[in-house]
Amino acid sequence: MSAIDKFGTILRELRKLRGLTQDDLAARTGRSLDAVSQWERGVNWPSFETLIRLSEALDVPVETFFDQTPGKRSDDRLNREVEARVLLRDLTDSDLVVAVEQLRALARRRSD
């Protein structure tokens, strides 16, 4: 999957996680519905200014849009990783401690 395709997949997943339509996201960013559609399909890149607007509209840091993890992953796996990042970011500090403990338990189960 190319970088622009990954960007589109991540953007689409973030939009859906926030319960927004493409039209909602277009309105929040001051861009057209066609532009949002093109970004999600990997046809075009948004400008840096628009990336900032997207991060504000979706309440995520700009770097969330750029997946730098090496190796091939399915769209479904990428979507779940994006969802996990959003969920972790929204947790309280005490809930984050519990989530990390659960992740460690899952990781130990894999290594046993």
Short mmCIF file of the C-alpha atoms (twelve columns), coordinates in Angstrom:
data_MODEL
# 
_entry.id   MODEL 
# 
loop_
_atom_site.group_PDB 
_atom_site.id 
_atom_site.type_symbol 
_atom_site.label_atom_id 
_atom_site.label_alt_id 
_atom_site.label_comp_id 
_atom_site.label_asym_id 
_atom_site.label_seq_id 
_atom_site.Cartn_x 
_atom_site.Cartn_y 
_atom_site.Cartn_z 
_atom_site.pdbx_PDB_model_num 
ATOM 1   C CA . MET A 1   0.000   0.000   0.000  1 
ATOM 2   C CA . SER A 2   1.434   3.366   -1.001 1 
ATOM 3   C CA . ALA A 3   1.814   6.278   1.411  1 
ATOM 4   C CA . ILE A 4   -1.073  8.177   -0.177 1 
ATOM 5   C CA . ASP A 5   -3.309  5.087   0.056  1 
ATOM 6   C CA . LYS A 6   -2.403  4.674   3.737  1 
ATOM 7   C CA . PHE A 7   -3.201  8.340   4.321  1 
ATOM 8   C CA . GLY A 8   -6.629  7.874   2.735  1 
ATOM 9   C CA . THR A 9   -7.335  4.754   4.786  1 
ATOM 10  C CA . ILE A 10  -6.325  6.490   8.012  1 
ATOM 11  C CA . LEU A 11  -8.365  9.601   7.195  1 
ATOM 12  C CA . ARG A 12  -11.464 7.534   6.403  1 
ATOM 13  C CA . GLU A 13  -11.124 5.513   9.612  1 
ATOM 14  C CA . LEU A 14  -10.657 8.633   11.751 1 
ATOM 15  C CA . ARG A 15  -13.677 10.274  10.137 1 
ATOM 16  C CA . LYS A 16  -15.828 7.220   10.794 1 
ATOM 17  C CA . LEU A 17  -14.574 6.904   14.385 1 
ATOM 18  C CA . ARG A 18  -15.696 10.479  14.987 1 
ATOM 19  C CA . GLY A 19  -19.102 9.716   13.477 1 
ATOM 20  C CA . LEU A 20  -18.696 12.179  10.626 1 
ATOM 21  C CA . THR A 21  -19.778 11.971  7.013  1 
ATOM 22  C CA . GLN A 22  -17.496 13.178  4.249  1 
ATOM 23  C CA . ASP A 23  -19.801 16.195  3.959  1 
ATOM 24  C CA . ASP A 24  -19.403 16.930  7.704  1 
ATOM 25  C CA . LEU A 25  -15.620 16.774  7.407  1 
ATOM 26  C CA . ALA A 26  -15.664 19.007  4.340  1 
ATOM 27  C CA . ALA A 27  -17.695 21.597  6.246  1 
ATOM 28  C CA . ARG A 28  -15.418 21.433  9.307  1 
ATOM 29  C CA . THR A 29  -12.312 21.971  7.200  1 
ATOM 30  C CA . GLY A 30  -13.718 24.487  4.724  1 
ATOM 31  C CA . ARG A 31  -12.962 22.138  1.846  1 
ATOM 32  C CA . SER A 32  -15.208 20.483  -0.727 1 
ATOM 33  C CA . LEU A 33  -16.864 17.095  -0.479 1 
ATOM 34  C CA . ASP A 34  -15.000 16.121  -3.657 1 
ATOM 35  C CA . ALA A 35  -11.670 16.993  -2.007 1 
ATOM 36  C CA . VAL A 36  -12.430 14.801  1.020  1 
ATOM 37  C CA . SER A 37  -13.441 11.950  -1.283 1 
ATOM 38  C CA . GLN A 38  -10.223 12.292  -3.282 1 
ATOM 39  C CA . TRP A 39  -8.065  12.254  -0.135 1 
ATOM 40  C CA . GLU A 40  -9.799  9.146   1.188  1 
ATOM 41  C CA . ARG A 41  -9.411  7.354   -2.147 1 
ATOM 42  C CA . GLY A 42  -5.712  8.254   -2.380 1 
ATOM 43  C CA . VAL A 43  -6.172  10.427  -5.464 1 
ATOM 44  C CA . ASN A 44  -4.750  13.647  -4.007 1 
ATOM 45  C CA . TRP A 45  -2.864  14.881  -0.960 1 
ATOM 46  C CA . PRO A 46  -4.226  17.760  1.098  1 
ATOM 47  C CA . SER A 47  -2.043  20.817  1.617  1 
ATOM 48  C CA . PHE A 48  -0.206  21.222  4.913  1 
ATOM 49  C CA . GLU A 49  -2.698  23.913  5.957  1 
ATOM 50  C CA . THR A 50  -5.507  21.458  5.282  1 
ATOM 51  C CA . LEU A 51  -3.723  18.732  7.266  1 
ATOM 52  C CA . ILE A 52  -3.798  21.049  10.251 1 
ATOM 53  C CA . ARG A 53  -7.518  21.679  9.691  1 
ATOM 54  C CA . LEU A 54  -8.111  17.929  9.430  1 
ATOM 55  C CA . SER A 55  -6.229  17.271  12.666 1 
ATOM 56  C CA . GLU A 56  -8.292  19.922  14.440 1 
ATOM 57  C CA . ALA A 57  -11.583 18.672  12.977 1 
ATOM 58  C CA . LEU A 58  -10.798 15.075  13.978 1 
ATOM 59  C CA . ASP A 59  -9.075  15.974  17.274 1 
ATOM 60  C CA . VAL A 60  -5.856  14.099  16.528 1 
ATOM 61  C CA . PRO A 61  -2.228  15.185  16.110 1 
ATOM 62  C CA . VAL A 62  -1.109  15.714  12.512 1 
ATOM 63  C CA . GLU A 63  1.349   12.814  12.751 1 
ATOM 64  C CA . THR A 64  -1.595  10.418  13.175 1 
ATOM 65  C CA . PHE A 65  -2.148  10.661  9.417  1 
ATOM 66  C CA . PHE A 66  1.309   9.323   8.601  1 
ATOM 67  C CA . ASP A 67  1.832   5.649   9.227  1 
ATOM 68  C CA . GLN A 68  5.544   4.889   9.309  1 
ATOM 69  C CA . THR A 69  5.298   1.290   10.478 1 
ATOM 70  C CA . PRO A 70  7.409   -0.931  8.239  1 
ATOM 71  C CA . GLY A 71  5.972   -4.007  6.592  1 
ATOM 72  C CA . LYS A 72  2.726   -4.846  4.886  1 
ATOM 73  C CA . ARG A 73  -0.553  -4.718  6.750  1 
ATOM 74  C CA . SER A 74  -4.117  -5.165  5.649  1 
ATOM 75  C CA . ASP A 75  -6.515  -2.228  5.552  1 
ATOM 76  C CA . ASP A 76  -8.393  -3.845  8.435  1 
ATOM 77  C CA . ARG A 77  -5.263  -4.020  10.593 1 
ATOM 78  C CA . LEU A 78  -4.388  -0.408  9.798  1 
ATOM 79  C CA . ASN A 79  -7.941  0.633   10.696 1 
ATOM 80  C CA . ARG A 80  -7.755  -1.191  14.054 1 
ATOM 81  C CA . GLU A 81  -4.379  0.409   14.845 1 
ATOM 82  C CA . VAL A 82  -5.793  3.860   14.077 1 
ATOM 83  C CA . GLU A 83  -8.810  3.123   16.262 1 
ATOM 84  C CA . ALA A 84  -6.539  1.946   19.090 1 
ATOM 85  C CA . ARG A 85  -4.459  5.149   18.872 1 
ATOM 86  C CA . VAL A 86  -7.582  7.291   19.073 1 
ATOM 87  C CA . LEU A 87  -8.989  5.291   21.970 1 
ATOM 88  C CA . LEU A 88  -5.704  5.401   23.889 1 
ATOM 89  C CA . ARG A 89  -5.412  9.141   23.374 1 
ATOM 90  C CA . ASP A 90  -8.879  9.686   24.824 1 
ATOM 91  C CA . LEU A 91  -8.305  7.605   27.988 1 
ATOM 92  C CA . THR A 92  -7.719  9.103   31.407 1 
ATOM 93  C CA . ASP A 93  -4.295  8.467   32.942 1 
ATOM 94  C CA . SER A 94  -5.668  5.779   35.266 1 
ATOM 95  C CA . ASP A 95  -7.539  4.046   32.442 1 
ATOM 96  C CA . LEU A 96  -4.365  4.150   30.342 1 
ATOM 97  C CA . VAL A 97  -2.541  2.215   33.081 1 
ATOM 98  C CA . VAL A 98  -5.209  -0.506  32.891 1 
ATOM 99  C CA . ALA A 99  -5.080  -0.564  29.071 1 
ATOM 100 C CA . VAL A 100 -1.285  -0.991  29.067 1 
ATOM 101 C CA . GLU A 101 -1.564  -3.830  31.587 1 
ATOM 102 C CA . GLN A 102 -4.093  -5.550  29.315 1 
ATOM 103 C CA . LEU A 103 -1.840  -5.104  26.288 1 
ATOM 104 C CA . ARG A 104 1.085   -6.577  28.213 1 
ATOM 105 C CA . ALA A 105 -1.056  -9.590  29.146 1 
ATOM 106 C CA . LEU A 106 -1.958  -10.112 25.486 1 
ATOM 107 C CA . ALA A 107 1.682   -9.795  24.437 1 
ATOM 108 C CA . ARG A 108 2.764   -12.346 27.084 1 
ATOM 109 C CA . ARG A 109 0.076   -14.749 25.868 1 
ATOM 110 C CA . ARG A 110 1.542   -14.561 22.354 1 
ATOM 111 C CA . SER A 111 5.068   -15.312 23.584 1 
ATOM 112 C CA . ASP A 112 4.040   -18.318 25.720 1 
# 
